[in-house]
């Protein structure tokens, strides 16, 4: 069997396994999924034990689905987590599971499905991700002009290195998820005050400014090296 045939067989096998597991999980939790799609938070709290191991597992899978297909609104997932685990735990659990979900899809796309998907995405979009790297992912997380799943997909199809993708997701999701978490928390609560809000806004500008300054310094070094090379050749 050729290498190409082996890769195609692996893709089919993995897709079939995921589909099978997803179907079984859905059928055993059909009523709960229906309740989630209806957005009935009170009923979800009754059906899931607060702070139980199964609640963490279920909400993790929901976030994994959200990062892969975006069929469930992100704000709904965060609201469920906060309703079940409280503001602090709910926020951090949403953030951590979103990072794991993003990494999962990034790796699956890059190393398993890249050949089959690369032609279905605009080359200009992939090129933009490759040119801007961390900054593109970071901005896409904070200002979600595209669905989360699409950002993960395009990053996996591009040549962006893993760590710029990881840190762009880590910092971007932290800031964006925090602000989304304020909606079900009632914007201001005992755990969240105006000083925290101001600090998060400040953190956003510090990260952005630091990255732009680092990029400018790198370009300056590259230009100096190129200039030195040209002078030497002359």
N, C-alpha and C positions, 0 to 999 in steps of 0.2 A: 504493500500500500504506500502510495506517494505521500510526501509531507503535506501537500495541499489537501489530499483526501483525508488524512488523519486530522488535520485542523478542522475541516468541514464536519467530520464525524464527531469530534469533540464538542463543537458548537451545537450540533443537533442534540447530542446527549445531555449537555448542560442545560440547554433550553427546555428540553423535555422534563428533566428532573425538577427544574424550578417551577415549571408549569404544573407538574403533578403535586409538588409540595404546596404550591399556592392554592390549588384547587381543594386539596384536603383541608388546609387551614381555613379557607373561606367557608367550606361546607360545614365544618364543625363550629364555626362562629358566625354563621349567616345572619342570625338575628342581631348580633352585636354590630356587624358591619352595616346592616340596614339602619340601625339606630345612629351610628356614626354619620352616615351619609345624610340622615335627617337633621343632624346637628343637635340632637336632644341630649344635652350635657347631663341633666339630672338623671335620665334613664341610664346613661352610660355609667354614672357613679354607682347606681344601684346594681348594675350588672357586673361591674369590676370592683373587687375589694381594694379599698384605698391602701396604697403603699405595700401591696402584696407582690410576690415574685412574678406571678402570672401577669399582673398589671404592667410591670416593667417590661416583660417579654412581649406582651401584646402591643404596647405603645412603641417598642423598638421596631417591631415588624411593620407597624403602620408608618413610621418615619422612613423605613427602608423603602416601602412602596412609594411614599411621597417623593423621595429622592430619585426614584427610578422612572416613574410615570406621571407624577403630579396629578393624580386623579382625586386626591383628597387635599383640600385647601390647607396650606401651612398654618394659617392662623387657627384653624379648627384643631389641628394636631396639638399645637401649643396650648390652646385653651383646655383640651382634655387633660394634658399633663399637669397643668396648674390646678385644675379641679381635683385631680386625684392625689397629687403629691404636695400641693402648696406652691407658693410663688417661687421660693428659692430652689427647691428640689425640682419643681416642674420646669423652670427655666433652664437649669443646668442639664437636666436629663434631655430636654429638647435639643440643646446645643450639642451635647456629646453624641447623641444618636444621629443627629444630622451630619456630623463629621464622619462618623463610621459609615453611614449610608452613602455619602459622597465618595468616600475612598473606595467603597465596594463597587459602585458603578464605574468609577474612573478605571479601576484595575480590570474589571470585566470587559469594558469596551476596548481598552488599549491592548490587552493580551489575548482576547478571545474573539471579539466581534468586530475588530477594526476593519478588516478586509471587506466585510459585508456591508458596513455602514458608511465608510469613508466617502463613497460616491453620492450618498443621499444628503450630504450636508454641504452648504455653500463653501467653496474654497476660500472666498474672501473672509468669511467668518472665522474659519480655522486659522487663516494667516494673521488675522487681528489678534487672536488669542496668543499665537506664537510670538508676535512682536511685543505685546504688552505684558505677557506673562502674569506675574503676581498681581499687578495693578488691574488687569482686566478681570481676573477672578474676584478680587477684593471689591471692585466697583459693582460687579454683577451681583454679588451677595448683598451689598447694602442698598443698591438701587435696582431691584429685580425687574428689569425690562424684559427679561426672558425667564421662563420657568426654571426652577432649580434643576430639574432633570436635564434640560437642554444644556445648561452650563456644564454639568458633569459630563454629558455626552460629548460635547464639542472639545472639552479639555482632554478627554480620553483619546479622541481622534487626532488631536494636534501633537506637536512634539514638545509641548511644555513639560518641564521637569516636574517630578512628583512634589518636591518640597515647596516650590512657589505656589503650586495648586493647593497644597495642604495648608500653608500659612495664610493664603488668600481666603480660603474657606474658613479657617479657624477664627481669624480676626473679623472678617466680614460678617459671618453668621453670629458671632458673639454680639456685635453691635446691633444688627438687624433684629435678631431674636429678642434682645433685651427690650427694644422698643415695641415689638409685637406683643411681648409678654405684659406690657403695661395696659393693654386693652382689656383682657379678662381680669387683670388685677385692679381695674378701676383707675388706671393712670397713676394715682398717688395713694400709697398705702403705708402702713407702718414700716414695711421693709424697703420702700422706695420713696425717696423724697427729691426735692428740686436740686439738691446738691449732687445726688447720684446722676440725675439727668444731665446736669451741666458737665459733670465729669466724663460721661460717656461721649458727649458731643466734643469735648476737648480731646479725648482720646482719639476720636475719629480724625480730627484735623492733624494731630501729632503724628499718627501713623502715616497719613497721606503725605504730609510735608516731609517726613523723614525718608520715605521711599523715593519721592521725587528728587530730593537732594542727593540720595545715594545714586540714583540713575544718572543725574547730571555729572556727578563725580566720576562715574564709570565711563561716560562718554568723553569726558575731558582726558582721562588717562588713555583711552583708545586713540583719540585724535593726536595726543602727544607722541604716542608710540608710532603711529602712522607717519607723523611729521618727521620723527627721528629716522625712520626707515628710509623715507624719501630723500632726506638730506644725505644719508650715508650712501645711498645708491648713486646720487649725483656726484 
